[in-house]
Amino acid sequence: MKRDVAFIESFEAEQNTQITSAEEARQRVYFERKENLVRDDASKAVIHPYPFAHLEYRKHSRLLVSNWGKKAGFDGGR
């Protein structure tokens, strides 16, 4: 039975192209997101007048979530 055998003294591995966590953090993009209550005439609002901020409570109300673009200061945007 004839077999081919090769002996390898050294080899070059492929370049490691994994992204490190530091590089991933630099590439991450943050967006400014705003949330607003959608008012409808069917639900009543209860206002809680706390000293530094007034809280508006509406049972089963809907939220409008909007994207306002890239946040300034995180990745050089705007």
N, CA, C and O atoms as a Maestro MAE file, in Angstrom:
{
 s_m_m2io_version
 :::
 2.0.0
}

f_m_ct {
 s_m_title
 :::
 protein
 m_atom[312] {
  # First column is atom index #
  i_m_mmod_type
  r_m_x_coord
  r_m_y_coord
  r_m_z_coord
  i_m_residue_number
  s_m_chain_name
  s_m_pdb_residue_name
  s_m_pdb_atom_name
  i_m_atomic_number
  :::
  1 25 0.843 -1.167 0.000 1 A "MET " " N  " 7
  2 3 0.000 0.000 0.000 1 A "MET " " CA " 6
  3 2 0.900 1.246 0.000 1 A "MET " " C  " 6
  4 15 1.747 1.407 0.878 1 A "MET " " O  " 8
  5 25 0.709 2.107 -0.976 2 A "LYS " " N  " 7
  6 3 1.525 3.304 -1.112 2 A "LYS " " CA " 6
  7 2 0.767 4.498 -0.523 2 A "LYS " " C  " 6
  8 15 -0.402 4.702 -0.850 2 A "LYS " " O  " 8
  9 25 1.418 5.294 0.347 3 A "ARG " " N  " 7
  10 3 0.804 6.481 0.945 3 A "ARG " " CA " 6
  11 2 1.708 7.686 0.725 3 A "ARG " " C  " 6
  12 15 2.932 7.589 0.804 3 A "ARG " " O  " 8
  13 25 1.069 8.838 0.443 4 A "ASP " " N  " 7
  14 3 1.829 10.082 0.293 4 A "ASP " " CA " 6
  15 2 1.896 10.764 1.651 4 A "ASP " " C  " 6
  16 15 0.873 10.939 2.313 4 A "ASP " " O  " 8
  17 25 3.070 11.140 2.057 5 A "VAL " " N  " 7
  18 3 3.272 11.789 3.351 5 A "VAL " " CA " 6
  19 2 4.035 13.079 3.107 5 A "VAL " " C  " 6
  20 15 4.982 13.119 2.321 5 A "VAL " " O  " 8
  21 25 3.604 14.146 3.802 6 A "ALA " " N  " 7
  22 3 4.297 15.433 3.702 6 A "ALA " " CA " 6
  23 2 4.616 15.917 5.109 6 A "ALA " " C  " 6
  24 15 3.770 15.860 6.001 6 A "ALA " " O  " 8
  25 25 5.835 16.390 5.300 7 A "PHE " " N  " 7
  26 3 6.235 16.964 6.573 7 A "PHE " " CA " 6
  27 2 6.335 18.472 6.408 7 A "PHE " " C  " 6
  28 15 6.992 18.963 5.490 7 A "PHE " " O  " 8
  29 25 5.682 19.196 7.294 8 A "ILE " " N  " 7
  30 3 5.661 20.654 7.208 8 A "ILE " " CA " 6
  31 2 6.480 21.203 8.374 8 A "ILE " " C  " 6
  32 15 6.204 20.915 9.539 8 A "ILE " " O  " 8
  33 25 7.479 21.988 8.039 9 A "GLU " " N  " 7
  34 3 8.316 22.566 9.084 9 A "GLU " " CA " 6
  35 2 7.698 23.832 9.671 9 A "GLU " " C  " 6
  36 15 7.793 24.061 10.877 9 A "GLU " " O  " 8
  37 25 7.075 24.643 8.846 10 A "SER " " N  " 7
  38 3 6.441 25.871 9.344 10 A "SER " " CA " 6
  39 2 5.348 26.297 8.370 10 A "SER " " C  " 6
  40 15 5.337 25.902 7.205 10 A "SER " " O  " 8
  41 25 4.444 27.100 8.873 11 A "PHE " " N  " 7
  42 3 3.390 27.630 8.011 11 A "PHE " " CA " 6
  43 2 2.957 28.979 8.546 11 A "PHE " " C  " 6
  44 15 3.158 29.299 9.718 11 A "PHE " " O  " 8
  45 25 2.360 29.761 7.666 12 A "GLU " " N  " 7
  46 3 1.861 31.069 8.060 12 A "GLU " " CA " 6
  47 2 0.357 30.988 8.216 12 A "GLU " " C  " 6
  48 15 -0.344 30.575 7.293 12 A "GLU " " O  " 8
  49 25 -0.143 31.380 9.378 13 A "ALA " " N  " 7
  50 3 -1.581 31.380 9.613 13 A "ALA " " CA " 6
  51 2 -2.202 32.603 8.950 13 A "ALA " " C  " 6
  52 15 -1.527 33.599 8.690 13 A "ALA " " O  " 8
  53 25 -3.493 32.506 8.685 14 A "GLU " " N  " 7
  54 3 -4.196 33.666 8.143 14 A "GLU " " CA " 6
  55 2 -4.220 34.771 9.179 14 A "GLU " " C  " 6
  56 15 -4.200 34.518 10.383 14 A "GLU " " O  " 8
  57 25 -4.262 35.981 8.700 15 A "GLN " " N  " 7
  58 3 -4.293 37.121 9.603 15 A "GLN " " CA " 6
  59 2 -5.579 37.115 10.415 15 A "GLN " " C  " 6
  60 15 -6.663 36.885 9.880 15 A "GLN " " O  " 8
  61 25 -5.446 37.367 11.698 16 A "ASN " " N  " 7
  62 3 -6.603 37.394 12.586 16 A "ASN " " CA " 6
  63 2 -7.385 38.684 12.337 16 A "ASN " " C  " 6
  64 15 -6.875 39.777 12.583 16 A "ASN " " O  " 8
  65 25 -8.610 38.560 11.853 17 A "THR " " N  " 7
  66 3 -9.401 39.741 11.505 17 A "THR " " CA " 6
  67 2 -10.600 39.936 12.424 17 A "THR " " C  " 6
  68 15 -11.565 40.603 12.053 17 A "THR " " O  " 8
  69 25 -10.544 39.364 13.606 18 A "GLN " " N  " 7
  70 3 -11.651 39.559 14.534 18 A "GLN " " CA " 6
  71 2 -11.631 40.976 15.078 18 A "GLN " " C  " 6
  72 15 -10.566 41.560 15.274 18 A "GLN " " O  " 8
  73 25 -12.797 41.516 15.317 19 A "ILE " " N  " 7
  74 3 -12.925 42.869 15.854 19 A "ILE " " CA " 6
  75 2 -12.863 42.781 17.373 19 A "ILE " " C  " 6
  76 15 -13.585 41.995 17.987 19 A "ILE " " O  " 8
  77 25 -12.002 43.587 17.970 20 A "THR " " N  " 7
  78 3 -11.913 43.602 19.436 20 A "THR " " CA " 6
  79 2 -13.052 44.427 20.003 20 A "THR " " C  " 6
  80 15 -13.723 45.159 19.275 20 A "THR " " O  " 8
  81 25 -13.267 44.309 21.286 21 A "SER " " N  " 7
  82 3 -14.364 45.058 21.908 21 A "SER " " CA " 6
  83 2 -14.117 46.560 21.847 21 A "SER " " C  " 6
  84 15 -15.070 47.332 21.750 21 A "SER " " O  " 8
  85 25 -12.857 46.991 21.902 22 A "ALA " " N  " 7
  86 3 -12.543 48.424 21.800 22 A "ALA " " CA " 6
  87 2 -12.895 48.950 20.413 22 A "ALA " " C  " 6
  88 15 -13.461 50.035 20.280 22 A "ALA " " O  " 8
  89 25 -12.559 48.175 19.379 23 A "GLU " " N  " 7
  90 3 -12.894 48.586 18.010 23 A "GLU " " CA " 6
  91 2 -14.404 48.595 17.801 23 A "GLU " " C  " 6
  92 15 -14.945 49.476 17.133 23 A "GLU " " O  " 8
  93 25 -15.070 47.614 18.375 24 A "GLU " " N  " 7
  94 3 -16.528 47.555 18.263 24 A "GLU " " CA " 6
  95 2 -17.171 48.768 18.921 24 A "GLU " " C  " 6
  96 15 -18.132 49.324 18.390 24 A "GLU " " O  " 8
  97 25 -16.648 49.183 20.075 25 A "ALA " " N  " 7
  98 3 -17.187 50.356 20.770 25 A "ALA " " CA " 6
  99 2 -16.975 51.618 19.945 25 A "ALA " " C  " 6
  100 15 -17.836 52.498 19.930 25 A "ALA " " O  " 8
  101 25 -15.837 51.719 19.256 26 A "ARG " " N  " 7
  102 3 -15.590 52.897 18.404 26 A "ARG " " CA " 6
  103 2 -16.521 52.923 17.205 26 A "ARG " " C  " 6
  104 15 -16.893 54.001 16.740 26 A "ARG " " O  " 8
  105 25 -16.908 51.758 16.695 27 A "GLN " " N  " 7
  106 3 -17.773 51.674 15.516 27 A "GLN " " CA " 6
  107 2 -19.252 51.823 15.866 27 A "GLN " " C  " 6
  108 15 -20.076 52.052 14.980 27 A "GLN " " O  " 8
  109 25 -19.593 51.698 17.139 28 A "ARG " " N  " 7
  110 3 -20.988 51.742 17.550 28 A "ARG " " CA " 6
  111 2 -21.565 53.138 17.310 28 A "ARG " " C  " 6
  112 15 -20.905 54.140 17.585 28 A "ARG " " O  " 8
  113 25 -22.764 53.199 16.811 29 A "VAL " " N  " 7
  114 3 -23.433 54.465 16.512 29 A "VAL " " CA " 6
  115 2 -24.630 54.592 17.446 29 A "VAL " " C  " 6
  116 15 -25.416 53.656 17.593 29 A "VAL " " O  " 8
  117 25 -24.762 55.742 18.069 30 A "TYR " " N  " 7
  118 3 -25.875 56.002 18.973 30 A "TYR " " CA " 6
  119 2 -26.841 56.983 18.317 30 A "TYR " " C  " 6
  120 15 -26.423 57.948 17.677 30 A "TYR " " O  " 8
  121 25 -28.122 56.727 18.482 31 A "PHE " " N  " 7
  122 3 -29.149 57.582 17.900 31 A "PHE " " CA " 6
  123 2 -29.973 58.218 19.008 31 A "PHE " " C  " 6
  124 15 -30.217 57.605 20.048 31 A "PHE " " O  " 8
  125 25 -30.393 59.444 18.774 32 A "GLU " " N  " 7
  126 3 -31.257 60.128 19.736 32 A "GLU " " CA " 6
  127 2 -32.687 59.669 19.501 32 A "GLU " " C  " 6
  128 15 -33.194 59.706 18.380 32 A "GLU " " O  " 8
  129 25 -33.314 59.243 20.561 33 A "ARG " " N  " 7
  130 3 -34.658 58.693 20.475 33 A "ARG " " CA " 6
  131 2 -35.565 59.502 21.404 33 A "ARG " " C  " 6
  132 15 -35.197 59.777 22.546 33 A "ARG " " O  " 8
  133 25 -36.721 59.875 20.927 34 A "LYS " " N  " 7
  134 3 -37.669 60.631 21.747 34 A "LYS " " CA " 6
  135 2 -38.981 59.870 21.831 34 A "LYS " " C  " 6
  136 15 -39.427 59.256 20.861 34 A "LYS " " O  " 8
  137 25 -39.586 59.921 23.000 35 A "GLU " " N  " 7
  138 3 -40.858 59.233 23.235 35 A "GLU " " CA " 6
  139 2 -41.891 60.272 23.661 35 A "GLU " " C  " 6
  140 15 -41.619 61.113 24.518 35 A "GLU " " O  " 8
  141 25 -43.072 60.209 23.061 36 A "ASN " " N  " 7
  142 3 -44.152 61.140 23.377 36 A "ASN " " CA " 6
  143 2 -45.459 60.384 23.538 36 A "ASN " " C  " 6
  144 15 -45.702 59.389 22.855 36 A "ASN " " O  " 8
  145 25 -46.287 60.860 24.434 37 A "LEU " " N  " 7
  146 3 -47.633 60.298 24.577 37 A "LEU " " CA " 6
  147 2 -48.507 60.774 23.433 37 A "LEU " " C  " 6
  148 15 -48.467 61.949 23.067 37 A "LEU " " O  " 8
  149 25 -49.287 59.883 22.874 38 A "VAL " " N  " 7
  150 3 -50.250 60.255 21.839 38 A "VAL " " CA " 6
  151 2 -51.576 60.473 22.557 38 A "VAL " " C  " 6
  152 15 -52.159 59.544 23.114 38 A "VAL " " O  " 8
  153 25 -52.029 61.697 22.532 39 A "ARG " " N  " 7
  154 3 -53.256 62.044 23.254 39 A "ARG " " CA " 6
  155 2 -54.479 61.718 22.406 39 A "ARG " " C  " 6
  156 15 -54.527 61.999 21.209 39 A "ARG " " O  " 8
  157 25 -55.446 61.128 23.055 40 A "ASP " " N  " 7
  158 3 -56.740 60.932 22.408 40 A "ASP " " CA " 6
  159 2 -57.816 61.394 23.385 40 A "ASP " " C  " 6
  160 15 -57.610 61.409 24.599 40 A "ASP " " O  " 8
  161 25 -58.948 61.762 22.842 41 A "ASP " " N  " 7
  162 3 -60.017 62.328 23.681 41 A "ASP " " CA " 6
  163 2 -60.696 61.288 24.556 41 A "ASP " " C  " 6
  164 15 -61.381 61.653 25.511 41 A "ASP " " O  " 8
  165 25 -60.530 60.016 24.263 42 A "ALA " " N  " 7
  166 3 -61.220 58.967 25.013 42 A "ALA " " CA " 6
  167 2 -60.619 58.750 26.404 42 A "ALA " " C  " 6
  168 15 -61.348 58.431 27.343 42 A "ALA " " O  " 8
  169 25 -59.310 58.917 26.549 43 A "SER " " N  " 7
  170 3 -58.692 58.666 27.854 43 A "SER " " CA " 6
  171 2 -58.452 59.973 28.600 43 A "SER " " C  " 6
  172 15 -58.087 60.989 28.009 43 A "SER " " O  " 8
  173 25 -58.662 59.921 29.895 44 A "LYS " " N  " 7
  174 3 -58.454 61.099 30.732 44 A "LYS " " CA " 6
  175 2 -57.063 61.051 31.335 44 A "LYS " " C  " 6
  176 15 -56.533 59.980 31.629 44 A "LYS " " O  " 8
  177 25 -56.484 62.224 31.512 45 A "ALA " " N  " 7
  178 3 -55.144 62.319 32.077 45 A "ALA " " CA " 6
  179 2 -55.235 62.723 33.544 45 A "ALA " " C  " 6
  180 15 -56.073 63.533 33.940 45 A "ALA " " O  " 8
  181 25 -54.349 62.135 34.329 46 A "VAL " " N  " 7
  182 3 -54.209 62.513 35.734 46 A "VAL " " CA " 6
  183 2 -52.836 63.154 35.869 46 A "VAL " " C  " 6
  184 15 -51.819 62.541 35.544 46 A "VAL " " O  " 8
  185 25 -52.814 64.398 36.353 47 A "ILE " " N  " 7
  186 3 -51.559 65.123 36.513 47 A "ILE " " CA " 6
  187 2 -51.139 65.049 37.977 47 A "ILE " " C  " 6
  188 15 -51.904 65.397 38.877 47 A "ILE " " O  " 8
  189 25 -49.897 64.585 38.198 48 A "HIS " " N  " 7
  190 3 -49.330 64.534 39.542 48 A "HIS " " CA " 6
  191 2 -48.304 65.665 39.641 48 A "HIS " " C  " 6
  192 15 -47.238 65.572 39.032 48 A "HIS " " O  " 8
  193 25 -48.598 66.724 40.389 49 A "PRO " " N  " 7
  194 3 -47.699 67.892 40.433 49 A "PRO " " CA " 6
  195 2 -46.543 67.712 41.429 49 A "PRO " " C  " 6
  196 15 -46.574 68.268 42.527 49 A "PRO " " O  " 8
  197 25 -45.544 66.947 41.047 50 A "TYR " " N  " 7
  198 3 -44.374 66.777 41.903 50 A "TYR " " CA " 6
  199 2 -43.539 68.051 41.870 50 A "TYR " " C  " 6
  200 15 -43.629 68.811 40.906 50 A "TYR " " O  " 8
  201 25 -42.717 68.310 42.908 51 A "PRO " " N  " 7
  202 3 -41.999 69.594 43.012 51 A "PRO " " CA " 6
  203 2 -41.136 69.969 41.800 51 A "PRO " " C  " 6
  204 15 -41.144 71.131 41.394 51 A "PRO " " O  " 8
  205 25 -40.399 69.032 41.217 52 A "PHE " " N  " 7
  206 3 -39.481 69.406 40.136 52 A "PHE " " CA " 6
  207 2 -39.940 68.962 38.753 52 A "PHE " " C  " 6
  208 15 -39.386 69.394 37.742 52 A "PHE " " O  " 8
  209 25 -40.948 68.102 38.709 53 A "ALA " " N  " 7
  210 3 -41.455 67.644 37.415 53 A "ALA " " CA " 6
  211 2 -42.896 67.184 37.582 53 A "ALA " " C  " 6
  212 15 -43.234 66.502 38.549 53 A "ALA " " O  " 8
  213 25 -43.729 67.560 36.642 54 A "HIS " " N  " 7
  214 3 -45.123 67.118 36.666 54 A "HIS " " CA " 6
  215 2 -45.234 65.813 35.902 54 A "HIS " " C  " 6
  216 15 -44.694 65.682 34.804 54 A "HIS " " O  " 8
  217 25 -45.927 64.856 36.475 55 A "LEU " " N  " 7
  218 3 -46.111 63.550 35.854 55 A "LEU " " CA " 6
  219 2 -47.523 63.454 35.307 55 A "LEU " " C  " 6
  220 15 -48.493 63.729 36.013 55 A "LEU " " O  " 8
  221 25 -47.633 63.063 34.045 56 A "GLU " " N  " 7
  222 3 -48.935 62.885 33.409 56 A "GLU " " CA " 6
  223 2 -49.187 61.392 33.240 56 A "GLU " " C  " 6
  224 15 -48.390 60.691 32.616 56 A "GLU " " O  " 8
  225 25 -50.280 60.914 33.789 57 A "TYR " " N  " 7
  226 3 -50.628 59.494 33.695 57 A "TYR " " CA " 6
  227 2 -51.882 59.338 32.853 57 A "TYR " " C  " 6
  228 15 -52.910 59.955 33.130 57 A "TYR " " O  " 8
  229 25 -51.788 58.512 31.827 58 A "ARG " " N  " 7
  230 3 -52.936 58.181 30.978 58 A "ARG " " CA " 6
  231 2 -52.994 56.673 30.853 58 A "ARG " " C  " 6
  232 15 -52.061 56.048 30.349 58 A "ARG " " O  " 8
  233 25 -54.079 56.094 31.309 59 A "LYS " " N  " 7
  234 3 -54.229 54.646 31.272 59 A "LYS " " CA " 6
  235 2 -54.392 54.167 29.831 59 A "LYS " " C  " 6
  236 15 -55.200 54.710 29.078 59 A "LYS " " O  " 8
  237 25 -53.627 53.156 29.455 60 A "HIS " " N  " 7
  238 3 -53.667 52.540 28.120 60 A "HIS " " CA " 6
  239 2 -53.440 53.539 26.991 60 A "HIS " " C  " 6
  240 15 -54.066 53.433 25.937 60 A "HIS " " O  " 8
  241 25 -52.565 54.492 27.200 61 A "SER " " N  " 7
  242 3 -52.287 55.431 26.113 61 A "SER " " CA " 6
  243 2 -51.218 54.859 25.187 61 A "SER " " C  " 6
  244 15 -50.533 53.894 25.525 61 A "SER " " O  " 8
  245 25 -51.091 55.464 24.034 62 A "ARG " " N  " 7
  246 3 -50.111 55.015 23.047 62 A "ARG " " CA " 6
  247 2 -48.871 55.907 23.111 62 A "ARG " " C  " 6
  248 15 -48.951 57.084 23.463 62 A "ARG " " O  " 8
  249 25 -47.726 55.321 22.763 63 A "LEU " " N  " 7
  250 3 -46.473 56.066 22.719 63 A "LEU " " CA " 6
  251 2 -46.027 56.235 21.278 63 A "LEU " " C  " 6
  252 15 -46.145 55.318 20.466 63 A "LEU " " O  " 8
  253 25 -45.519 57.409 20.973 64 A "LEU " " N  " 7
  254 3 -44.889 57.657 19.685 64 A "LEU " " CA " 6
  255 2 -43.389 57.703 19.936 64 A "LEU " " C  " 6
  256 15 -42.908 58.590 20.642 64 A "LEU " " O  " 8
  257 25 -42.646 56.760 19.369 65 A "VAL " " N  " 7
  258 3 -41.191 56.706 19.508 65 A "VAL " " CA " 6
  259 2 -40.593 57.135 18.175 65 A "VAL " " C  " 6
  260 15 -40.889 56.549 17.134 65 A "VAL " " O  " 8
  261 25 -39.746 58.164 18.217 66 A "SER " " N  " 7
  262 3 -39.174 58.681 16.969 66 A "SER " " CA " 6
  263 2 -37.654 58.734 17.058 66 A "SER " " C  " 6
  264 15 -37.084 58.938 18.130 66 A "SER " " O  " 8
  265 25 -37.015 58.548 15.918 67 A "ASN " " N  " 7
  266 3 -35.564 58.572 15.799 67 A "ASN " " CA " 6
  267 2 -35.173 59.954 15.287 67 A "ASN " " C  " 6
  268 15 -35.634 60.381 14.228 67 A "ASN " " O  " 8
  269 25 -34.318 60.659 16.043 68 A "TRP " " N  " 7
  270 3 -33.905 62.018 15.687 68 A "TRP " " CA " 6
  271 2 -32.491 62.070 15.124 68 A "TRP " " C  " 6
  272 15 -31.871 63.134 15.106 68 A "TRP " " O  " 8
  273 25 -31.979 60.944 14.668 69 A "GLY " " N  " 7
  274 3 -30.655 60.916 14.039 69 A "GLY " " CA " 6
  275 2 -29.560 60.599 15.037 69 A "GLY " " C  " 6
  276 15 -29.828 60.275 16.194 69 A "GLY " " O  " 8
  277 25 -28.327 60.697 14.579 70 A "LYS " " N  " 7
  278 3 -27.170 60.360 15.398 70 A "LYS " " CA " 6
  279 2 -27.032 61.327 16.572 70 A "LYS " " C  " 6
  280 15 -27.279 62.526 16.438 70 A "LYS " " O  " 8
  281 25 -26.633 60.787 17.724 71 A "LYS " " N  " 7
  282 3 -26.374 61.619 18.887 71 A "LYS " " CA " 6
  283 2 -25.034 62.311 18.705 71 A "LYS " " C  " 6
  284 15 -24.062 61.692 18.273 71 A "LYS " " O  " 8
  285 25 -24.984 63.577 19.032 72 A "ALA " " N  " 7
  286 3 -23.739 64.336 18.933 72 A "ALA " " CA " 6
  287 2 -22.810 63.961 20.079 72 A "ALA " " C  " 6
  288 15 -23.251 63.733 21.205 72 A "ALA " " O  " 8
  289 25 -21.519 63.901 19.775 73 A "GLY " " N  " 7
  290 3 -20.532 63.669 20.817 73 A "GLY " " CA " 6
  291 2 -20.109 62.236 21.013 73 A "GLY " " C  " 6
  292 15 -19.056 61.997 21.604 73 A "GLY " " O  " 8
  293 25 -20.875 61.270 20.549 74 A "PHE " " N  " 7
  294 3 -20.505 59.868 20.743 74 A "PHE " " CA " 6
  295 2 -19.557 59.372 19.658 74 A "PHE " " C  " 6
  296 15 -18.585 58.678 19.956 74 A "PHE " " O  " 8
  297 25 -19.826 59.718 18.416 75 A "ASP " " N  " 7
  298 3 -18.987 59.216 17.327 75 A "ASP " " CA " 6
  299 2 -18.626 60.310 16.333 75 A "ASP " " C  " 6
  300 15 -18.313 60.027 15.176 75 A "ASP " " O  " 8
  301 25 -18.671 61.555 16.782 76 A "GLY " " N  " 7
  302 3 -18.316 62.657 15.903 76 A "GLY " " CA " 6
  303 2 -19.447 63.135 15.027 76 A "GLY " " C  " 6
  304 15 -19.245 64.004 14.178 76 A "GLY " " O  " 8
  305 25 -20.641 62.585 15.214 77 A "GLY " " N  " 7
  306 3 -21.786 63.015 14.426 77 A "GLY " " CA " 6
  307 2 -22.269 64.381 14.885 77 A "GLY " " C  " 6
  308 15 -22.074 64.761 16.040 77 A "GLY " " O  " 8
  309 25 -22.891 65.106 13.991 78 A "ARG " " N  " 7
  310 3 -23.459 66.444 14.206 78 A "ARG " " CA " 6
  311 2 -22.707 67.290 15.189 78 A "ARG " " C  " 6
  312 15 -23.094 68.430 15.446 78 A "ARG " " O  " 8
  :::
 }
 m_bond[311] {
  # First column is bond index #
  i_m_from
  i_m_to
  i_m_order
  :::
  1 1 2 1
  2 2 3 1
  3 3 4 2
  4 3 5 1
  5 5 6 1
  6 6 7 1
  7 7 8 2
  8 7 9 1
  9 9 10 1
  10 10 11 1
  11 11 12 2
  12 11 13 1
  13 13 14 1
  14 14 15 1
  15 15 16 2
  16 15 17 1
  17 17 18 1
  18 18 19 1
  19 19 20 2
  20 19 21 1
  21 21 22 1
  22 22 23 1
  23 23 24 2
  24 23 25 1
  25 25 26 1
  26 26 27 1
  27 27 28 2
  28 27 29 1
  29 29 30 1
  30 30 31 1
  31 31 32 2
  32 31 33 1
  33 33 34 1
  34 34 35 1
  35 35 36 2
  36 35 37 1
  37 37 38 1
  38 38 39 1
  39 39 40 2
  40 39 41 1
  41 41 42 1
  42 42 43 1
  43 43 44 2
  44 43 45 1
  45 45 46 1
  46 46 47 1
  47 47 48 2
  48 47 49 1
  49 49 50 1
  50 50 51 1
  51 51 52 2
  52 51 53 1
  53 53 54 1
  54 54 55 1
  55 55 56 2
  56 55 57 1
  57 57 58 1
  58 58 59 1
  59 59 60 2
  60 59 61 1
  61 61 62 1
  62 62 63 1
  63 63 64 2
  64 63 65 1
  65 65 66 1
  66 66 67 1
  67 67 68 2
  68 67 69 1
  69 69 70 1
  70 70 71 1
  71 71 72 2
  72 71 73 1
  73 73 74 1
  74 74 75 1
  75 75 76 2
  76 75 77 1
  77 77 78 1
  78 78 79 1
  79 79 80 2
  80 79 81 1
  81 81 82 1
  82 82 83 1
  83 83 84 2
  84 83 85 1
  85 85 86 1
  86 86 87 1
  87 87 88 2
  88 87 89 1
  89 89 90 1
  90 90 91 1
  91 91 92 2
  92 91 93 1
  93 93 94 1
  94 94 95 1
  95 95 96 2
  96 95 97 1
  97 97 98 1
  98 98 99 1
  99 99 100 2
  100 99 101 1
  101 101 102 1
  102 102 103 1
  103 103 104 2
  104 103 105 1
  105 105 106 1
  106 106 107 1
  107 107 108 2
  108 107 109 1
  109 109 110 1
  110 110 111 1
  111 111 112 2
  112 111 113 1
  113 113 114 1
  114 114 115 1
  115 115 116 2
  116 115 117 1
  117 117 118 1
  118 118 119 1
  119 119 120 2
  120 119 121 1
  121 121 122 1
  122 122 123 1
  123 123 124 2
  124 123 125 1
  125 125 126 1
  126 126 127 1
  127 127 128 2
  128 127 129 1
  129 129 130 1
  130 130 131 1
  131 131 132 2
  132 131 133 1
  133 133 134 1
  134 134 135 1
  135 135 136 2
  136 135 137 1
  137 137 138 1
  138 138 139 1
  139 139 140 2
  140 139 141 1
  141 141 142 1
  142 142 143 1
  143 143 144 2
  144 143 145 1
  145 145 146 1
  146 146 147 1
  147 147 148 2
  148 147 149 1
  149 149 150 1
  150 150 151 1
  151 151 152 2
  152 151 153 1
  153 153 154 1
  154 154 155 1
  155 155 156 2
  156 155 157 1
  157 157 158 1
  158 158 159 1
  159 159 160 2
  160 159 161 1
  161 161 162 1
  162 162 163 1
  163 163 164 2
  164 163 165 1
  165 165 166 1
  166 166 167 1
  167 167 168 2
  168 167 169 1
  169 169 170 1
  170 170 171 1
  171 171 172 2
  172 171 173 1
  173 173 174 1
  174 174 175 1
  175 175 176 2
  176 175 177 1
  177 177 178 1
  178 178 179 1
  179 179 180 2
  180 179 181 1
  181 181 182 1
  182 182 183 1
  183 183 184 2
  184 183 185 1
  185 185 186 1
  186 186 187 1
  187 187 188 2
  188 187 189 1
  189 189 190 1
  190 190 191 1
  191 191 192 2
  192 191 193 1
  193 193 194 1
  194 194 195 1
  195 195 196 2
  196 195 197 1
  197 197 198 1
  198 198 199 1
  199 199 200 2
  200 199 201 1
  201 201 202 1
  202 202 203 1
  203 203 204 2
  204 203 205 1
  205 205 206 1
  206 206 207 1
  207 207 208 2
  208 207 209 1
  209 209 210 1
  210 210 211 1
  211 211 212 2
  212 211 213 1
  213 213 214 1
  214 214 215 1
  215 215 216 2
  216 215 217 1
  217 217 218 1
  218 218 219 1
  219 219 220 2
  220 219 221 1
  221 221 222 1
  222 222 223 1
  223 223 224 2
  224 223 225 1
  225 225 226 1
  226 226 227 1
  227 227 228 2
  228 227 229 1
  229 229 230 1
  230 230 231 1
  231 231 232 2
  232 231 233 1
  233 233 234 1
  234 234 235 1
  235 235 236 2
  236 235 237 1
  237 237 238 1
  238 238 239 1
  239 239 240 2
  240 239 241 1
  241 241 242 1
  242 242 243 1
  243 243 244 2
  244 243 245 1
  245 245 246 1
  246 246 247 1
  247 247 248 2
  248 247 249 1
  249 249 250 1
  250 250 251 1
  251 251 252 2
  252 251 253 1
  253 253 254 1
  254 254 255 1
  255 255 256 2
  256 255 257 1
  257 257 258 1
  258 258 259 1
  259 259 260 2
  260 259 261 1
  261 261 262 1
  262 262 263 1
  263 263 264 2
  264 263 265 1
  265 265 266 1
  266 266 267 1
  267 267 268 2
  268 267 269 1
  269 269 270 1
  270 270 271 1
  271 271 272 2
  272 271 273 1
  273 273 274 1
  274 274 275 1
  275 275 276 2
  276 275 277 1
  277 277 278 1
  278 278 279 1
  279 279 280 2
  280 279 281 1
  281 281 282 1
  282 282 283 1
  283 283 284 2
  284 283 285 1
  285 285 286 1
  286 286 287 1
  287 287 288 2
  288 287 289 1
  289 289 290 1
  290 290 291 1
  291 291 292 2
  292 291 293 1
  293 293 294 1
  294 294 295 1
  295 295 296 2
  296 295 297 1
  297 297 298 1
  298 298 299 1
  299 299 300 2
  300 299 301 1
  301 301 302 1
  302 302 303 1
  303 303 304 2
  304 303 305 1
  305 305 306 1
  306 306 307 1
  307 307 308 2
  308 307 309 1
  309 309 310 1
  310 310 311 1
  311 311 312 2
  :::
 }
}
